[in-house]
Amino acid sequence: MCGIFAVMTRRGLSGDRCDAALKLLEHRGPDGTGIWTSRDRQWTLGHTRLSIIGLRNGSQPMTSPDGAVHVVVNGEFYGYRELRERLRAAGYRFSTDSDSEIAVHLYQERGMQAATLLRGEFAVVIADERQRAMYAIRDRFGVKPLYYAVVNGDVFFASEIKALLALGVPAAWDLEGATGGMGRSHEKTEFAGISTVPPGCYAIARDGAVRIYPYWDWEIPTAEQMRGDTRSEAEVVEEFREVLSDAVRQRLVADVEVASYLSGGIDSCAVLGLAQQEMARPIRAFTLTFENPLYDEASVAEAQAKHVGATYHPIPITGREIAESFKDAIWYSETQMFNGHGVAKYLLSRAVRAAGIKVVFTGEGADEMLGGYAYYRIDALNDNAALSADEKSALLDEMLGTNAATRALLMPEQVDSPEMQAVERRLGWMPASLNMAAAQANSVAPLFRDDLPASVREFAPLVSALDRLPLAQRVAGRDHLNQMLYVNSKTVLPNFILNYLADRMEMAHSIEGRVPFLDHHVAEVAARVPVNMKVKGIREKHVLREAAKDVLIPEVYDRQKHPFTTPPTRNKNDPMLTFYRDTFASQAANDQPIYDMKKVATALDQLLECPDDQRIAVEGGLQRVASVIVMQELFSMA
């Protein structure tokens, strides 16, 4: 994993700006830096390297033998050895042992068709001097970040927004992006004029403009096609086990030690178990632990590690540490948070890096492949024609009872609003998945400043997101659960989960996270898993439970999904309360253009009066406010 940037200007860029951008990306690659600049000084590629494969000779930018093509890569390509041998047989010469070099020769051979041959987590920028164009490719699910901006005809790409700002892109609020919450569309950020290269797409930059083209999309069969599936449950389970095992096996390839993050959930437990089967040495497994037993999974994780032969390493996290590190986590994530779980992942990665680790397995993506979260299960339950109304009601009550820690956050009451009515008109039904996002947005709306423009107040982020997706081609006609898996794979997954619960918190401490569930081969098999094997009643990820049963302890195999969250504020002595008060009283709080701080102060005063089971949701809104204030300060937002 690395940090990259690319610039196409008409006047050239100063060395000081390039050096500043490299410095701001150093956490993504502390093992080396590199710069390529065109002869006319108008194009520049920058790279900071985290050496994982080809430790001695994988420096970047890389240049083709004819000197016309220049490439920077952030990420890993799996199956690169086979591709390298095929390219060698075709006459291409390799000068490094790095997996990244295949991007140079695949592009020379196939042009932008090369994107379809790349497997892994990656962001790539290719500068082709003959074509007078730059090509930026992002992996299929957006595991690796890639942003761009066009300013007065100059084009900028970078792994992180802070590097774009160093290169000369102005820092200003996009108020629609900043108020949109989890419903934000896939290409939008909270920074005006700064967009993401969407997952599964490549961008072509030429003549001061950027155009986006898809090279892959997640194709989920229609409900009618699914009804024609004649496979037995055993056959479905076997196919899923094979493809997931292969994805894990591919991600064990490294010239450094590969460790694993481990919770008490089935996702990370399955990945650890499958990986340990491939290894002769014990894998080091690292687990976050909390003082509040409702949120602590240490005992389950420890038993799971012992069961598969891994070594267990608990990382205790306190509320004080979360309060002290909140600002740092925002700096690296460059987006708002609604729970301390992102900060906890930041602290986990810090501890793991201190233990000498560069590469870890993580379990992100399984919920989006197989319907893990409570709102997915509600959508599947409501769409299950085999159950009576009474049976559905009983199962829903059971879900509410077994999700005490997060039900207020993930299972809110139905929102009746013009936006949700518009969602229903577009989809033909009312998804619990999008209701959760609407409820979160509604929770902070009463805190908005009175002078916030009406266009922002009336903006409907969920509608905007849906209107940017190919609903007729990819969503219509699918089971309700599969519809929401597709929609969230384009919005919540890349914008939030793969940001502050994955790449950004890992790379803050120069750690590469590897995500087997988001291998596109796994995703393609998961798309064809029957809905009743994704969610069986209210039992989520049924196919994964069966596929990984031999490596799971019974408690994990039988356990309901418990989303990773940190405990809410508990009493008046909680360090987070001090953090909120100090943040809300700062100059940046007065400068930010979104929230009325008198309203926010009133909400803070009422926080501890909330019922215990509702506090996590209410505090989520306060954390969003705190995030905006911190961003205002750190990025000098206009």
FENWO-V267762 format. One record per helix or strand of 2 or more residues. SS is the DSSP state (alpha for helix, beta for strand). FROM is the first residue (numbers start at 1). TO is the last residue. If there is no record, write none. Layout:
BEGIN
ss=SS from=FROM to=TO
ss=SS from=FROM to=TO
END
This chain:
BEGIN
ss=beta from=2 to=8
ss=alpha from=15 to=24
ss=alpha from=26 to=28
ss=beta from=33 to=37
ss=beta from=43 to=49
ss=beta from=62 to=63
ss=beta from=69 to=77
ss=alpha from=80 to=89
ss=alpha from=101 to=117
ss=beta from=120 to=128
ss=beta from=133 to=138
ss=beta from=147 to=151
ss=beta from=154 to=158
ss=alpha from=161 to=167
ss=alpha from=175 to=179
ss=alpha from=181 to=183
ss=beta from=194 to=196
ss=beta from=201 to=206
ss=beta from=209 to=214
ss=alpha from=223 to=227
ss=alpha from=233 to=250
ss=beta from=258 to=261
ss=alpha from=266 to=277
ss=beta from=284 to=289
ss=alpha from=298 to=308
ss=beta from=311 to=316
ss=alpha from=319 to=333
ss=alpha from=341 to=354
ss=beta from=359 to=361
ss=alpha from=366 to=370
ss=alpha from=374 to=382
ss=alpha from=389 to=402
ss=alpha from=407 to=410
ss=alpha from=418 to=427
ss=alpha from=432 to=445
ss=alpha from=454 to=457
ss=alpha from=461 to=467
ss=alpha from=471 to=475
ss=alpha from=480 to=490
ss=alpha from=492 to=507
ss=beta from=512 to=514
ss=alpha from=516 to=518
ss=alpha from=520 to=527
ss=alpha from=531 to=534
ss=beta from=535 to=536
ss=beta from=539 to=540
ss=alpha from=542 to=547
ss=alpha from=549 to=551
ss=alpha from=554 to=558
ss=alpha from=575 to=584
ss=alpha from=587 to=591
ss=alpha from=597 to=605
ss=alpha from=607 to=609
ss=alpha from=615 to=634
END
